[in-house]
Amino acid sequence: MQDIDLIIQDREGIIHKVQAPTDMALNLMEVIKMHNLAPEGTLGTCGGMAMCASCQCYAVSKNIELPVKSDDEEAMLSEAFFVKENSRLSCQITITEELNNLEIEIAPYE
Amino acid sequence: MQTEIDDMIKTDILIIGAGPVGLFTVFEAGLLKMKCHLIDALAQPGGQCSEIYPKKPIYDIPGFPEILAGELTDNLLEQCKQFTPGFTLGERADKIIQNNDKTFTITTNKGTKHNAPVIAIAGGLGSFEPRKPNLENISLYEENGVEYMIKDPEIYRNKKVVIAGGGDSALDWTIFLANINSKVTLVHRRNEFRGALDSVEKVRDLKNQNKINLITPAEIIELSGEKKLSSLKIKQEEQIHEIDTDYFIPLFGLSPKLGPISNWGLEIENNAIKVNTFDYQTNIPGIFAVGDINTYPGKLKLILCGFHETTLMCQSAFKILNPGKKNILKYTTVSGVEGFDGTKKTAPKSVIQAINE
């Protein structure tokens, strides 16, 4: 299995092109942490349970289909701030080959 | 001046943060005859385990193939009960000063003073601060009708209360306050609520019996009142409702902030406190940091690592509290556990008796 490329804009507006393995059951939040794209303690606070919205991101790519939102993710996003149409909790998006070249933007820190 | 010292809460180890690692510190310190007092910004002990995920299972606590975070908290409270810890809950440790006698005095945001020779910061991700809705003049009404946490539910008896939020705390407090005759309006951005099934059902019943006013999907958009909150505007799709109210309680969850601790002169790296790996002491002698809040090469943010860290920390705390005194490791299986409350747990004595008479 091959690594995929991801394009991630951090909270300062800097764009990073990073690689992520598809065989480690990672989610997008973990990839962001792995590459230190957000200060420690400001992203992925609940550890990936969709119980905080600190890992919120905006899906920029239109041509890549993301997994559908679970009820938990939907509910958490309804309580989050800075929510847009394309908001997702990055901890709920598993890294798969289909996500190759996905572009996302990390939402502001609350 | 003397009365000020007398009013202080005095203890051996002052623990900041009543999460799993803070609670286990009480037990380990107790084995070495040191008394503890805990300060926590949350209204109940348990930290994240009780605030964020009480009903989620944890699989990596040694000896527990599976345990709910809430149960772990209960067990830790039970385990340290013999050592009668004191608690200052719902208050955030704000200021620290070191006195001439080397002890530390910590004052909370509510002005409660604590004094101890050893400080153990077991603050996890920091103190949980309420997430505040983005309303223009909200800070004006804080403590004047706007509350982010319910500490004394009695003040809402027979009062008009607007609760906003869609999670467990919004549901639970709606039920609780409706039962003590508050006139509750519950407002949520969506029609769906996220909470325990029976809480959702109870709120539905209250609504059907007209005991509460439920407005969804809606949002509070404006607060008004002279000095004190007296009314607010709710936008429900295209409609705007203006309703009179005594209180507005937004319950949008809590988010952790390192907060005032970051100004205590401690070395901070990546939002965590730098410690050594000998006894988890910070750059200030007498102040230790254990659990998720500390950092060192190879650090893992796991509850089980925090338990180890705080156990070693207690050995150094003992030396600070008992200068020159020798200490030897005792096994609980051999020595039992003698509480400060007079109780003693010991292994049952084996029977020595002949079977062949």
Interface residues (C-beta under 8 A of the other chain):
Chain A: P39 E40 G41 T42 T45 C46 M49 M51 C52 S54 D71 D72 E74 A75 M76 S78 E79 F81 E110
Chain B: Q48 I52 Y53 K56 L125 G126 R131 N134 G165 G166 G167 H188 R189 R190 E192 F193 R194 F252 G253 S255 P256 L258 N270 N271 A272
